[in-house]
């Protein structure tokens, strides 16, 4: 080891604002569009992805000295896919209604670039404990974006938060006219863009050289 | 052994697959009981939704224009002697004859399905005592085999009056078989509601069968024409409310032609002579005889 082992706290919290997987690494955007119409589904998805990234990274890190280079990617995929299936089975057993709403997107966590990005980019070169924390950290970064986007989409799109009415809409004899755009996928893109803009204004070191 | 050798590669590959398979299959097997419980409850909920007895937004049973949060979904399937609330009677019928099953068949079912008749499983048993193959000319819903006996659900209102008949339906869409229920009014031709509790169609396209507004549009449509043929169908585009055939038409699902056709076809099958036709005719005759 020629450099000091990165502190656990840094690994855990760096990916939240300084190295956010969606806002800086620009990974895993797809699911951010689909499941953020409601806070409930966004929260469940965020937890599911965090669990998968953390445990995949830890597992890959555990066997990193034994995986031959030729089957490196497939080995990571096997571990990730198995974990996603287990998470899916748990959701179907304990949160059946939410799992129906998430439908195919839980299975699509397998294709979420963040998961493989961390196993390939971090877990192969670090020990299991740090890999696990790195997974949690990136999961937290992903969750932050998902929750923020879902907050605005559910509130402005249907006047609700977690299914509870906050702004009574005109169909409920209230005053708020729901912003229909917020219920469509492109609004998530706009919100993520605004988030990146705000984040880079706060931390200008994230702005890429033109 | 060097890390990159063929031997090492095989060892790691087999070892990894073995461990992962054990973990995945253990999870599936251990959780299956709980999952089936949830699935069964979800099915019951969908029967209530088709009948208009459950409010999906409020997540509560609804009848007589009010929400009844104290009534559990399972309670609605048995009669409450003390109150006049609507309840749902579950029956099993012989699809070919349209008659309710006799005690001999009841016994047969109890032996084969001790936990309760499983219609889906029965359709896959390739024995003539349980199901028969549907020949391709008739199989518009692409179900391949049709079980001999099916559940039907009768909604009873005040004074035990029959209010609705709910029939399980299924058929192939684009990617999957859609499983659902259709609720008919006591006149056996007006549709009260439809719902799908399981399908694998594309979210946003065929998956719009779950859209509450689309489901609500089925209310008061007519399933049969005056001659008794199945006339309800999905059209391309939006139904013009004033047109002559509007009462037989449902808005098509945008971007989901195959799923829309699948819905039309499965209704043509299940409401027709090869599905619940005999049963519905028997019900009609029984009520006119009175």
Interface residues (C-beta under 8 A of the other chain):
Chain A: X34 X63 X65 X66 X67 X68 X69 X70 X71 X75 X78 X79 X81 X82 X85 X86 X89 X90 X92 X93 X94 X96 X97 X100 X103 X104
Chain B: X3 X4 X5 X8 X9 X12 X13 X16 X17 X20 X23 X24 X27 X28 X31 X34 X35 X38 X39 X41 X42 X203 X207
